[in-house]
Amino acid sequence: MKISVIGVGYVGLTQALGLAEFGFDVVGIDIIKEKVDKLNQGQTPLTEEGLEQLLSKHLNNNLSFTTDYSVIKNSDAIFLCVGTPPRQDGSTNLDFLMSAVNTMKPYLTGNHKLVIVKSTVPVGTTRKVYSMLRDNNVAVFFNPEFLREGLAIHDFFNPSRIVIGFDNNSKQYLNNLFKIYEYFVNKNTPFILTNWETAELIKYASNTFLAMKISFINELARFAEHHNIDIKTLSKGIGADPRIGYSFLNAGLGYGGSCLPKDVKSLIKQFEATGLEPKLISAIDSVNESQVKWFFNKIKQEYPSLEGKTFAIFGLAFKPKTDDLRESRGIAMIDLLLSQGSKIKAYDFVPNARANLLQKYINDHNIEILDDPYECVVNADGVIITTDDAKFTDLDWSKISELISNKIVFDGRNILDEPKLRALGFKYLGVGK
Ligand code: UGA
């Protein structure tokens, strides 16, 4: 079977590599020529564990990349994985998706090619795609992804479920899609088969639920620090109930990344467009929007003025093991500090995250991005942790205590060993502590 994947960002590239590993002939299509050229030379455009190995295994065997949509003529199935970024008002920008559908349309020749929308799209979009392709005699599906950045390859091969949305026109071609996903059928992965709209909402509702857990614990953290409450024990105590579960109850600076913030905002807009008021979902967003500011105010209270103070920022990408800076809480913190005249020395364990940050602040003399975490703390007036990278816990804090000017640490993810730091003479402030 020949498969095309349109859009080779982290979703599309993971999908293309996974399908190549299953043995299909895969072509990845993207409009960005530099990205395509790089991939054809075996270079990955993003940092993801396992991605490089799969690329070098399949490139020039059963995997290639192109900007030429005409390859779709020979494809049996086409996965649409283009970005659906947020507009300024939080609604979803479908321009890339619509443009991809229009560009591929002339090549959808022959009968019953499978067109599988994988991009996260507002409820009703797959129906729109179908109406655009109605004359092409294709079978249209919606099949959301549940890949975590940094663990995308792992998640591709170990999904918690496969959701497939179809309608009366595509129902009879479901078996062709099962053939593509035979590996998961054999693995007894749960398949959830439903209509397009339900499948579309499953994606938004899943991310919004995760965001809700985070905003819930973050709001409780604000209460916790006014009382003698240990927020980590609180999370454990709540999460021990299997109906609630431990995950996504770790207090921090709020959720970032390219998915949770945009999907929550998009769902709010979808409610509003339906004439409904999303009270709970709006609250999830507003707690998240204010979380970094809340922690920043806590930092502010420790100094007569932040002007001229130097801070070591540990954690630049939106989470560990990725170079993705989108909606990074670390950057939000950096911007708040810079606005007060502070100086920044920044570090992330992922080299490309440091390189990307350098691009962003290329003309700002108040920020240095360093390749050594210990250099960041030299003469610093405080350390701020912004991601839950366990490697920050493993740093030599005794060495840091000797290099730093002012022994104070703001643990924005509650990951450090608080008693150990206190024993080293640090003042320790966390989220909810
Ligand atoms: C998220 C979902 O977890 C995936 O299932 C989904 O497929 C993906 O979005 C997507 O829609 O493509 P991702 O954006 O990679 O994945 O990030 P998460 O691991 O969900 O983390 C999101 C943010 O929440 C991060 O900033 C993280 O640090 C923060 N977080 C997470 C917390 O603050 N506390 C927690 O307890 C957990």
Residues whose N, C-alpha, C, O or C-beta is under 5 A from the ligand:
A	BS01	UGA	E145 F146 L147 R148 E149 I214 S247 F248 L249 N250 G252 G254 Y255 G256 G257 S258 C259 L260 F318 K319
